[in-house]
Amino acid sequence: MTSINQKLTHSFNGLSWLRRASLGLLAGAIVLPQAAHAQAAREPAQAPAQRAPGGATYADLVTLAEASGMVVRAQIRRQTEVAPERAPGLAPGHARLYVQAQTQALISGRSAVGEDLVYLIDLPRDAKGKPPRLKDRTVLLFANNAGLGPKGATQLQLAGNNAQLEYSPALETRLRPILSELVAGDPPPVITGIKDALAVPGTLAGESETQIFLETRSGAPVSITVLRRPSQEPVWGVSWGEIIDSSASAPQRETLRWYRLACALPDELPSSANLSREADVRALAARDYAFVRSQLGQCARALT
């Protein structure tokens, strides 16, 4: 199968304004991050998730930010459509555009960015079959630095075709706390699944404690505790470390800790993770896990 690098290199053959040396660096600019595909949106359990200006949800913004080495505010100066015969893999009804833009601000990033930017993006055509007109639009770009392009411009590799968002001050305000959490000294680990779950009934009727141990990409311990007391509402919390704290609290909605759980945990407790052997105790662990899932609510996505 033809590689994405080969496809994009072929796309730019014959375009005189793009230096041949830059073709390999631009390759891959339209590849969507795998994590964005792997995490599906869930049905809402409580209040509908809020969307940022431009249609992005909190989960969309975190996914794009994590897949990017930088976030840039830029103004588009020029667009050039790549001929369809030089745009293999282009989805029907879309146009592949080579965009030239001017940097306005580096919102976040681990490397410098030049005044001039270039990148590739696939966008849907309008009802008349024409590509969208981008000139003079101010956008937020979630991208990685792909080196120098024509005339010293910084080539960007977008985190996906939805990684160009219409800029607004409200969107930037919504995004900045996410970026701050991601670069904090102790960000919560990425959850990859459920390791074990064990429910322990108490001595009184209606009393129990369930502990759910999670798997993480880094191996860092994370556990959920659900406490039930007679005539009281169940209480749950998350311990982000070795010590299991029965007084730990649940994460606030639309924070990075909430995202780690709501967008990674399965809808139901896997049977293989339930360590209890007795049917009624297994049912208690499954019920407590379902309670946690309902409390977390949906991981809504509109773009990723």
HELIX and SHEET records of a PDB file:
HELIX    1   1 ILE A    4  SER A   11  1                                   8    
HELIX    2   2 ARG A   20  SER A   22  5                                   3    
HELIX    3   3 LEU A   23  LEU A   26  1                                   4    
HELIX    4   4 GLN A   34  ALA A   38  1                                   5    
HELIX    5   5 TYR A   58  GLU A   66  1                                   9    
HELIX    6   6 PRO A   84  ARG A   86  5                                   3    
HELIX    7   7 PRO A  150  GLY A  152  5                                   3    
HELIX    8   8 PRO A  169  LEU A  182  1                                  14    
HELIX    9   9 LEU A  256  ALA A  262  1                                   7    
HELIX   10  10 SER A  271  ALA A  273  5                                   3    
HELIX   11  11 ALA A  279  LEU A  296  1                                  18    
SHEET    1   A 6 GLN A 164  GLU A 166  0                                        
SHEET    2   A 6 THR A 138  LEU A 148 -1                                        
SHEET    3   A 6 MET A  70  GLU A  81 -1                                        
SHEET    4   A 6 HIS A  94  GLY A 109 -1                                        
SHEET    5   A 6 ASP A 116  PRO A 124 -1                                        
SHEET    6   A 6 THR A 154  LEU A 158  1                                        
SHEET    1   B 4 ILE A 191  PRO A 201  0                                        
SHEET    2   B 4 SER A 208  THR A 216 -1                                        
SHEET    3   B 4 VAL A 222  ARG A 228 -1                                        
SHEET    4   B 4 VAL A 235  SER A 239 -1                                        
END                                                                             
